[in-house]
């Protein structure tokens, strides 16, 4: 069965696996409300299944339904406990809800579990940047890059942070690195 095809009853009704696959496919396609419906139907068959709650939480976040996304992801947290990926997802929901203190707490907790996560360091830097804490943002982006030297997003963010800090020489070095990675720095051709 192709994930784009409507679900056809398989001896009565689709399985949890089929509904989960369909929901993930629809999420990838940007069809969030349909994905949410598929995950919700699967959850009627397998209540409190952590993977389904996580996947529905991600579809809800992408659909902008942040309170519902937080609820599903916090349900996973209650069922399975902390994991770096789950804390990163909760941090993103907090960030998108403009709850920067909670976002920092979630990213810090993720880093306590996985201190070498370039993604977590970059995400933490983004929150600090948005708060105007450019020194803290710089430290976080530089840490992300020390872990993953070709982390394009961290280089892009560090470039903008150097710009905010008035560090033109460092900004220019970051711009050169971005160009070598095939990324155009902000402010060039915008």
C-alpha positions as CSV (number, residue, x, y, z in Angstrom):
1,X,0.0,0.0,0.0
2,X,1.3,3.4,-0.9
3,X,1.1,6.0,1.9
4,X,-0.7,8.3,-0.6
5,X,-3.5,5.9,-1.1
6,X,-6.5,6.1,1.1
7,X,-6.5,3.5,3.8
8,X,-8.4,0.4,2.7
9,X,-9.7,-1.9,5.3
10,X,-7.5,-4.9,5.9
11,X,-9.9,-7.4,7.3
12,X,-11.9,-4.6,8.8
13,X,-9.6,-1.7,9.7
14,X,-6.1,-0.4,9.2
15,X,-3.4,-1.5,11.6
16,X,-1.6,0.7,14.0
17,X,1.6,0.3,11.9
18,X,-0.3,1.4,8.7
19,X,-1.7,4.4,10.5
20,X,1.6,5.4,11.9
21,X,3.3,5.0,8.5
22,X,0.6,7.1,6.9
23,X,0.9,9.8,9.5
24,X,4.6,10.0,9.1
25,X,4.3,10.2,5.4
26,X,1.7,12.9,5.6
27,X,3.8,14.9,8.0
28,X,6.7,14.7,5.6
29,X,4.4,15.9,2.8
30,X,3.3,18.9,4.9
31,X,-0.3,17.5,5.3
32,X,-0.3,18.0,9.0
33,X,-4.0,17.8,9.8
34,X,-4.4,14.6,7.9
35,X,-1.3,13.2,9.7
36,X,-2.8,14.2,13.0
37,X,-6.0,12.4,12.2
38,X,-4.0,9.2,11.3
39,X,-2.0,9.3,14.5
40,X,-5.1,10.0,16.5
41,X,-6.9,7.0,15.0
42,X,-3.8,4.9,15.7
43,X,-3.9,6.1,19.3
44,X,-7.5,4.8,19.7
45,X,-6.1,1.4,18.9
46,X,-2.9,1.7,21.0
47,X,-3.5,4.4,23.7
48,X,-0.3,5.9,25.3
49,X,2.0,4.4,22.6
50,X,5.0,6.7,23.0
51,X,6.0,6.6,19.3
52,X,2.5,7.6,18.2
53,X,2.3,10.4,20.8
54,X,5.7,11.7,19.7
55,X,4.8,11.6,16.0
56,X,1.5,13.3,16.6
57,X,3.2,15.9,18.7
58,X,5.6,16.7,15.9
59,X,2.7,17.0,13.4
60,X,0.9,19.2,15.9
61,X,4.0,21.4,16.3
62,X,4.4,21.8,12.5
63,X,0.7,22.6,12.3
64,X,1.2,25.4,14.9
65,X,-0.9,23.7,17.5
66,X,1.8,24.1,20.1
67,X,-0.2,23.5,23.3
68,X,-1.4,20.2,22.0
69,X,2.1,19.3,20.8
70,X,3.5,20.1,24.2
71,X,0.9,17.9,25.8
72,X,1.7,14.9,23.6
73,X,5.4,15.3,24.0
74,X,5.1,15.7,27.8
75,X,3.0,12.5,27.8
76,X,5.9,10.7,26.2
77,X,8.2,12.2,28.8
78,X,6.0,10.8,31.6
79,X,5.8,7.3,29.9
80,X,9.5,6.9,28.9
81,X,11.5,9.5,30.8
82,X,14.0,11.9,29.4
83,X,15.9,11.4,26.2
84,X,17.9,14.0,24.4
85,X,15.7,13.8,21.3
86,X,12.5,14.2,23.3
87,X,14.0,17.2,25.2
88,X,15.1,18.8,22.0
89,X,11.6,18.4,20.6
90,X,10.1,19.9,23.8
91,X,12.7,22.7,23.6
92,X,11.6,23.5,20.1
93,X,8.0,23.7,21.1
94,X,8.9,26.0,24.0
95,X,11.0,28.2,21.6
96,X,8.2,28.4,19.1
97,X,5.8,29.3,22.0
98,X,8.2,32.2,22.9
99,X,8.8,30.5,26.3
100,X,12.6,31.1,26.1
101,X,13.3,30.2,29.8
102,X,11.7,26.8,29.3
103,X,13.4,26.3,26.0
104,X,16.8,27.0,27.6
105,X,15.9,24.5,30.4
106,X,14.9,21.8,27.9
107,X,18.1,22.3,25.8
108,X,20.3,22.3,29.0
109,X,18.6,19.0,30.0
110,X,19.3,17.6,26.6
111,X,22.9,18.6,26.8
112,X,23.2,17.0,30.2
113,X,22.3,13.7,28.5
114,X,24.2,14.3,25.3
115,X,26.9,17.0,25.8
116,X,28.3,16.4,22.3
117,X,25.0,17.2,20.4
118,X,25.9,19.9,18.0
119,X,22.2,20.3,17.2
120,X,21.4,21.0,20.9
121,X,24.2,23.5,21.2
122,X,23.0,25.3,18.0
123,X,19.4,25.3,19.2
124,X,20.5,26.7,22.6
125,X,22.4,29.4,20.8
126,X,19.3,30.4,18.7
127,X,17.3,30.9,21.9
128,X,20.1,33.1,23.4
129,X,20.4,35.0,20.2
130,X,16.6,35.7,20.1
131,X,16.8,36.9,23.7
132,X,19.6,39.3,22.8
133,X,22.2,37.4,24.9
134,X,24.7,37.5,22.1
135,X,27.7,36.4,24.2
136,X,25.9,33.3,25.3
137,X,24.7,32.6,21.8
138,X,28.3,32.9,20.5
139,X,29.5,30.4,23.1
140,X,26.8,27.9,22.1
141,X,27.4,28.3,18.3
142,X,31.1,28.0,18.8
143,X,30.6,24.8,20.8
144,X,28.3,23.4,18.1
145,X,31.0,24.0,15.5
146,X,33.8,22.6,17.7
147,X,31.7,19.3,17.7
148,X,30.7,19.4,14.1
149,X,33.0,21.6,12.1
150,X,30.8,21.7,9.0
151,X,27.5,22.5,10.8
152,X,26.2,25.0,8.3
153,X,23.3,26.3,10.4
154,X,25.6,27.0,13.4
155,X,28.1,28.8,11.1
156,X,25.2,30.9,9.7
157,X,24.0,31.7,13.2
158,X,27.5,32.5,14.4
159,X,28.0,34.8,11.5
160,X,25.0,36.8,12.5
161,X,26.0,36.7,16.1
162,X,29.4,38.1,15.3
163,X,27.6,40.8,13.3
164,X,25.5,41.7,16.3
165,X,28.6,41.8,18.5
166,X,30.4,44.1,16.1
167,X,33.1,41.6,15.4
168,X,33.7,42.2,11.7
169,X,36.9,40.2,11.4
170,X,35.3,37.1,12.9
171,X,32.1,37.7,10.9
172,X,34.2,37.8,7.7
173,X,35.9,34.5,8.6
174,X,32.5,32.9,9.3
175,X,31.3,34.3,5.9
176,X,34.2,32.6,4.2
177,X,33.5,29.3,5.9
178,X,29.8,29.6,4.9
179,X,30.8,30.2,1.3
180,X,33.1,27.1,1.4
181,X,30.1,25.1,2.6
182,X,27.9,26.5,-0.2
183,X,25.8,28.7,2.0
184,X,25.3,32.4,1.4
185,X,25.7,34.5,4.5
186,X,22.9,36.7,5.5
187,X,23.2,40.3,4.2
188,X,24.7,39.1,0.9
189,X,22.2,39.4,-1.9
190,X,19.2,39.7,0.4
